[in-house]
């Protein structure tokens, strides 16, 4: 039964890896192609390209982590390999999450409509706001990875004194410090979650106001604004749903060093963790007209079936 479970875990992991690589590779290829052709790129395509690249790297790290979990548990849990995986995972993880958050903010500022001066100021400077967010994203990702250094020091200190005698109080203090630093480390994921939640609720409010305005003015059904709202809401809502699953699974995996967890739970968490970078890529494809059209053309091999070169609803 154990061998069957391990092979099932590996099959699911490899399947998610392949699907994620195909989806993110497609996004990166389509969004980045104009960059190479025209030597310029729109802000939305720039975010999508970097988001796809970060998730490709993240999927590779998760695949290596899953394979080591099955074939070499000791190498997976100890030594320099663990540190390299954790640092790489932490940096790429936060970079991917913040890039997705930047995309949510970009959609919100492009689509939503409010008369509040602060929102108008941000909307008029959407490119500058998102660029500064992208720069901050890189710094925050580096900061989250650097914060692991202190955690590693305490972890290896605990490993060194764990077998010694008469050091119960020292072990307890070190273990409490390790837990505190670990919990504080998970808080790096809360800011992007809160920003995405704010973007989601602003889009819902904007859609509600726009719908009431249309009903009062008896405008026609040809207004594309509600459809743009709905598309943006679906993308951000799917991001939040997958991110919550990812955050829960990531917390289980990263807490395995001081909380008891069975191998089955760890493997289930690993599979769910890979679902976020793999599954969200297809949500982005279906929510963007340009990506969706090219994806359908590629699947059906009918270049003339849809109008080529049309832009997505959120393209500037």
GITA-V511540 format. One record per residue. RES is the residue in one letter. PHI is phi in degrees with one decimal (NA if undefined). PSI is psi as a letter, one per 40 degrees, with the letter a starting at -180 (999 if undefined). Layout:
[[RES PHI PSI] [RES PHI PSI]]
This chain:
[[X NA d] [X -63.8 d] [X -64.4 d] [X -63.0 d] [X -63.7 d] [X -64.8 d] [X -68.7 d] [X -62.8 d] [X -62.8 d] [X -64.7 d] [X -63.6 d] [X -63.2 d] [X -63.3 d] [X -66.5 d] [X -62.4 d] [X -63.7 d] [X -63.1 d] [X -64.8 d] [X -62.9 d] [X -65.4 d] [X -65.5 d] [X -65.8 d] [X -65.9 d] [X -70.7 d] [X -63.5 d] [X -64.2 d] [X -62.0 d] [X -63.8 d] [X -67.9 d] [X -70.2 d] [X -70.5 d] [X -92.1 e] [X -64.7 d] [X -66.5 d] [X -62.9 d] [X -78.1 d] [X -76.4 d] [X -101.4 e] [X 59.9 f] [X -151.4 i] [X -148.5 i] [X -72.9 i] [X -64.7 d] [X -64.5 d] [X -66.5 d] [X -63.8 d] [X -65.7 d] [X -62.4 d] [X -62.6 d] [X -69.0 d] [X -63.4 d] [X -64.2 d] [X -64.3 d] [X -64.3 d] [X -74.9 d] [X -62.3 d] [X -64.3 d] [X -61.9 d] [X -63.8 d] [X -62.4 d] [X -64.5 d] [X -65.2 d] [X -65.3 d] [X -61.5 d] [X -62.5 d] [X -67.3 d] [X -65.3 d] [X -64.8 d] [X -61.0 d] [X -86.9 d] [X -91.6 d] [X -145.7 g] [X -58.6 d] [X -67.1 d] [X -65.9 d] [X -69.4 d] [X -99.6 e] [X -134.1 i] [X 76.9 a] [X -67.3 d] [X -63.1 d] [X -60.2 d] [X -65.3 d] [X -62.9 d] [X -64.0 d] [X -64.6 d] [X -66.1 d] [X -63.8 d] [X -63.7 d] [X -62.7 d] [X -63.1 d] [X -67.9 d] [X -61.2 d] [X -68.9 d] [X -63.1 d] [X -64.9 d] [X -64.9 d] [X -70.3 d] [X -65.2 d] [X -64.3 d] [X -67.7 d] [X -59.5 d] [X -64.9 d] [X -63.0 d] [X -64.5 d] [X -61.5 d] [X -61.2 d] [X -61.8 d] [X -69.3 d] [X -76.3 d] [X -99.4 d] [X -67.2 i] [X -137.5 h] [X -138.1 i] [X -98.3 e] [X -66.0 h] [X -57.6 d] [X -64.4 d] [X -65.8 d] [X -63.2 d] [X -62.5 d] [X -68.2 d] [X -65.1 d] [X -68.9 d] [X -116.1 f] [X -58.7 d] [X -64.0 d] [X -65.9 d] [X -61.8 d] [X -68.7 d] [X -61.8 d] [X -65.0 d] [X -64.3 d] [X -64.5 d] [X -64.9 d] [X -64.8 d] [X -59.1 d] [X -63.8 d] [X -66.2 d] [X -66.4 d] [X -64.9 d] [X -64.0 d] [X -62.5 d] [X -65.6 d] [X -71.0 d] [X -65.1 d] [X -63.5 e] [X -72.6 e] [X -59.2 d] [X -63.3 d] [X -64.2 d] [X -64.0 d] [X -60.1 d] [X -68.9 d] [X -61.0 d] [X -72.9 d] [X -65.9 d] [X -65.0 d] [X -64.1 d] [X -75.3 d] [X -101.8 e] [X -62.0 d] [X -88.8 e] [X -80.7 i] [X -98.7 i] [X 58.7 f] [X -130.0 f] [X -60.2 d] [X -65.7 d] [X -64.5 d] [X -61.8 d] [X -61.9 d] [X -65.6 d] [X -64.0 d] [X -67.1 d] [X -64.6 d] [X -64.8 d] [X -64.2 d] [X -62.8 d] [X -63.2 d] [X -64.7 d] [X -65.8 d] [X -63.2 d] [X -63.5 d] [X -65.3 d] [X -69.3 e] [X -69.5 e] [X -60.3 d] [X -83.9 e] [X -71.6 d] [X -56.2 d] [X -63.8 d] [X -64.8 d] [X -66.2 d] [X -64.6 d] [X -66.2 d] [X -61.3 d] [X -61.9 d] [X -62.2 d] [X -63.6 d] [X -68.2 d] [X -63.7 d] [X -65.6 d] [X -64.9 d] [X -61.9 d] [X -64.4 d] [X -64.6 d] [X -62.2 d] [X -65.2 d] [X -66.5 d] [X -65.2 d] [X -63.4 d] [X -64.8 d] [X -65.2 d] [X -67.8 d] [X -68.1 d] [X -89.1 e] [X 53.5 f] [X -76.7 i] [X -72.6 i] [X -86.8 e] [X -85.9 e] [X -69.3 h] [X -80.6 e] [X -62.3 d] [X -60.2 d] [X -64.6 d] [X -64.1 d] [X -59.3 d] [X -63.2 d] [X -63.3 d] [X -63.6 d] [X -64.2 d] [X -61.1 d] [X -64.9 d] [X -70.5 d] [X -64.7 d] [X -64.6 d] [X -60.8 d] [X -66.3 d] [X -62.4 d] [X -66.4 d] [X -68.5 d] [X -64.2 d] [X -62.4 d] [X -64.2 d] [X -63.3 d] [X -64.9 d] [X -67.1 d] [X -62.4 d] [X -65.9 d] [X -64.3 d] [X -64.8 d] [X -74.7 e] [X -91.8 e] [X -66.9 e] [X -75.7 d] [X -134.8 e] [X -119.7 h] [X -68.8 h] [X -147.6 h] [X -73.2 i] [X -63.1 d] [X -63.7 d] [X -62.8 d] [X -62.3 d] [X -72.8 d] [X -62.4 d] [X -62.9 d] [X -64.3 d] [X -64.5 d] [X -66.3 d] [X -61.4 d] [X -72.0 e] [X -65.8 d] [X -67.1 d] [X -68.2 d] [X -82.8 d] [X -72.7 d] [X -67.5 d] [X -63.8 d] [X -74.7 d] [X -64.3 d] [X -64.4 d] [X -64.4 d] [X -71.3 d] [X -90.3 e] [X -120.5 h] [X -59.0 d] [X -62.7 d] [X -65.8 d] [X -64.4 d] [X -64.0 d] [X -68.6 d] [X -66.5 d] [X -66.3 d] [X -60.9 d] [X -67.0 d] [X -69.7 d] [X -94.6 e] [X 54.3 f] [X -125.2 g] [X -59.0 d] [X -93.7 e] [X -70.9 d] [X -123.6 i] [X -71.5 h] [X -78.9 i] [X 81.1 e] [X -74.8 i] [X -92.8 i] [X -73.0 i] [X -66.5 e] [X -111.0 e] [X -69.7 i] [X -73.1 999]]
